[in-house]
Every structure is written in structure tokens, then in C-alpha cells.
Amino acid sequence: MRSMKNFLKVAAVASALTVALSTTALASYWNYDGTYWEFCDDNGHRVSGDWVTWNGNWYHLNNIGHMNIGWFQDGVTNDWYFANDDGSMRTADLAQDGKVFHFAADGKCLNK
């Protein structure tokens, strides 16, 4: 009887380890749907209406989860930002339409 209990304990531990070690951890990733870029978090959920950081750059996803390009206004703070052609947040000055726009280190436009 004692050896059966030990066997069951070992079997339970082995089973738990097998499940734990075979579980694949998800990583966040970008998805292109043919028109727009979308970002999925570590759980595979599409991010919307929020900022994400990827490879040292900040990106903003609009309320339906599409990556912003160009001028956009943050829906929470109402601050203006500019996303470069690759979607990354701009922090350097931008000359556009005869005007120079200045940006803070956090990407917020200081004179729009």
C-alpha cells in the first residue's frame, strides 16, 4: 500500500512537470492585416487605445487597435503626437507646411 502511495505521488509530480514544461509562453507580436498594423500582447490580445513599447520605440494604437501614422491626438490626455512612417513616436523637430513643430522627450507636441 505504501509503495502505491509513493507511486501515485511520483506520477502526480511527473504529470504536473510535463504540463508545466510543455506549456508554450506567448510573446507579444505585430500583426499586419493587409491594411493596418496591430499589436498583440503576451496573451495574444489585440491592444487598442494605448501605447506599447517595442525594441526601444513607443507606438500608439488607436481605439480599434490600428497603429497610428502621422498626427494623432491621445484620447486620454488630448495631447498631440506624431508617429513616423514606421509608426514610432517622434521626438525630434518636424518641419511641415512651413512650420516647425517641437516635441518633448515623451513625444508630446509642444506647439500644436
C-alpha positions as CSV (number, residue, x, y, z in Angstrom):
1,M,0.0,0.0,0.0
2,R,2.8,2.4,0.9
3,S,4.6,1.8,-2.4
4,M,1.3,2.5,-4.3
5,K,1.0,5.9,-2.5
6,N,4.6,6.7,-3.4
7,F,4.0,5.7,-7.0
8,L,0.9,7.9,-7.1
9,K,2.8,10.9,-5.7
10,V,5.6,10.4,-8.2
11,A,3.1,10.1,-11.0
12,A,1.3,13.2,-10.0
13,V,4.6,15.3,-9.8
14,A,5.7,13.9,-13.1
15,S,2.4,14.8,-14.7
16,A,2.4,18.3,-13.3
17,L,6.0,18.8,-14.6
18,T,5.1,17.5,-18.0
19,V,2.2,20.0,-18.3
20,A,4.3,22.9,-16.9
21,L,7.2,22.3,-19.2
22,S,5.2,21.7,-22.3
23,T,3.2,25.0,-22.0
24,T,4.5,27.5,-24.5
25,A,4.8,31.0,-23.3
26,L,3.4,33.6,-25.7
27,A,5.3,36.7,-26.7
28,S,3.9,40.0,-27.9
29,Y,4.0,40.5,-31.6
30,W,2.9,42.7,-34.5
31,N,0.3,41.6,-37.0
32,Y,-0.4,43.1,-40.4
33,D,-3.9,42.6,-41.6
34,G,-3.2,43.7,-45.2
35,T,-4.0,47.3,-44.5
36,Y,-3.1,48.1,-40.9
37,W,-0.6,47.1,-38.3
38,E,-1.9,45.7,-35.0
39,F,-0.1,44.8,-31.8
40,C,-1.0,41.7,-29.7
41,D,0.2,41.5,-26.1
42,D,1.8,38.5,-24.3
43,N,-1.6,36.8,-24.0
44,G,-2.4,37.2,-27.7
45,H,-5.0,40.0,-27.2
46,R,-5.0,42.9,-29.6
47,V,-4.1,46.2,-27.9
48,S,-6.3,49.3,-28.6
49,G,-6.3,52.9,-27.4
50,D,-3.0,52.5,-25.7
51,W,0.8,52.9,-26.0
52,V,3.2,50.0,-26.5
53,T,7.0,49.8,-26.5
54,W,8.8,47.6,-28.9
55,N,12.6,47.4,-29.5
56,G,13.1,50.7,-27.6
57,N,10.4,52.7,-29.5
58,W,7.0,53.8,-28.5
59,Y,3.9,53.2,-30.7
60,H,0.3,54.2,-30.2
61,L,-2.7,52.0,-31.2
62,N,-6.0,53.8,-31.9
63,N,-9.3,52.8,-30.4
64,I,-9.8,49.9,-32.9
65,G,-6.2,48.6,-32.5
66,H,-4.6,50.1,-35.6
67,M,-1.1,51.6,-35.3
68,N,-1.2,55.4,-35.7
69,I,0.8,57.0,-38.5
70,G,1.2,60.8,-38.8
71,W,-0.7,63.3,-36.5
72,F,-3.0,61.9,-33.8
73,Q,-4.5,63.1,-30.6
74,D,-4.3,61.0,-27.5
75,G,-7.9,60.2,-26.4
76,V,-7.0,60.3,-22.7
77,T,-4.7,63.3,-22.4
78,N,-5.9,65.2,-25.5
79,D,-2.2,65.9,-26.3
80,W,-1.0,65.8,-29.9
81,Y,1.7,63.4,-31.1
82,F,3.3,62.5,-34.4
83,A,4.0,58.9,-35.4
84,N,6.7,58.5,-38.1
85,D,6.1,56.4,-41.2
86,D,7.1,53.3,-39.3
87,G,4.7,54.1,-36.5
88,S,7.3,55.1,-34.0
89,M,6.7,58.1,-31.8
90,R,8.5,61.2,-33.0
91,T,10.6,63.2,-30.5
92,A,12.8,65.3,-33.0
93,D,11.6,68.5,-34.5
94,L,9.4,68.3,-37.6
95,A,9.2,70.8,-40.4
96,Q,5.8,70.6,-42.1
97,D,3.6,73.0,-44.0
98,G,6.0,75.9,-43.4
99,K,6.0,75.4,-39.6
100,V,8.4,73.7,-37.2
101,F,6.9,71.5,-34.6
102,H,8.8,70.7,-31.4
103,F,8.3,67.6,-29.3
104,A,9.1,66.7,-25.7
105,A,11.1,63.5,-24.8
106,D,7.7,61.8,-24.1
107,G,6.6,62.6,-27.7
108,K,4.0,65.2,-26.8
109,C,4.0,68.1,-29.4
110,L,4.8,71.3,-27.6
111,N,3.4,73.8,-30.2
112,K,0.4,72.3,-32.0
